[in-house]
């Protein structure tokens, strides 16, 4: 059962956290409006769409993005004030252990972490779909695929290659498809171009060359134009980088399976998104422990010194997260390890600060 001191700390923690978030949301929205106002006016975006389709779906993303940072700042701020008024000393002097003092902090951190976990995996992906649709219509230009030397597995044993793909014309260049059975190549088609026919919903292959292979026998066929159905569509080459952000947990799992089968070059980035959605909320607990350990000690610098130190640590954490995710995206580090390295490093920092904290 929660005691009076627990309710007091939880109220201070969550109250400071949500008030801080409200302030940053207002600031971010004001700056975002000033940046995009020309796009809204130039493309005649309806006011209702701006408010409900864009900003109502933009705000949950902002809340989740800043939640660990403002968890940390909230803990630093109100705990420093308690320490400066000698409330922490009074609580510990009354017989409450330091571990017991941490209970309401960790309970509040659990509420924030669970909120972030649900937002990350189920709420934000669906709200992002509406936000992205609005951005594509009123803010951004159409997607242009700049990938070169595209390799994909479109189905078991079937592999395609494209030198590049033009999303505006739905045309691929230097196309080839190889089919294998029991590890042996039995069919290969090469063509100058491959173009999507939206009326026939088929691919039009131009200047093609086909090899049929049966053990030692080989048959070659050439032609000018071939209309055929293949197990992929132009949409697969027109996916934007933020497509994975619009997928909830279950959709992302299925997408990872599909892209793994196809041998996608972007599989590390997709897995990175999956692991980040879990590791990011967990950081709430670590930053809460660090914040309490720093701010519970009464020092001459007071709140200002604590907040300055807290902001420095929080931005160091964010920097570590960016560095490791960049390494993971380039294939230098496993995505799972990349998103957890900052949490692991700062867990040791939290343990050390708790060990030396004033008790």
Secondary structure, DSSP 8 states (H G I E B T S, - for coil): ---HHHHHHHHHHHHHHHHHHHHHHHHHHHHHHHHHHHHHHHTT--HHIIIIIIIHHHHHHHHHHHHHHHHHHHHHHHHHHHHHTTHHHHHHHTT--HHHHHHHHHHHHHHHHHHHHHIIIIIHHHHHHHHHHHHHHHTS-------EEEEEEEETTEEEEEEEEETTTTEEEEEEEEEEETTEEEEEEEEEEEEEETTTTEEEEEEEEEEEEETTEEEEEEEEEEEE--S--GGGG---GGGGGG--HHHHHHHHHHHHHHT-TTHHHHHHHHHHHHHHHHHHHHHHHHHHHHHTS--TTHHHHHHHHHHHHHHHHHHHHHHHHHHHHTTSS-HHHHHHHHHHHHHHHHHHHHHHS--
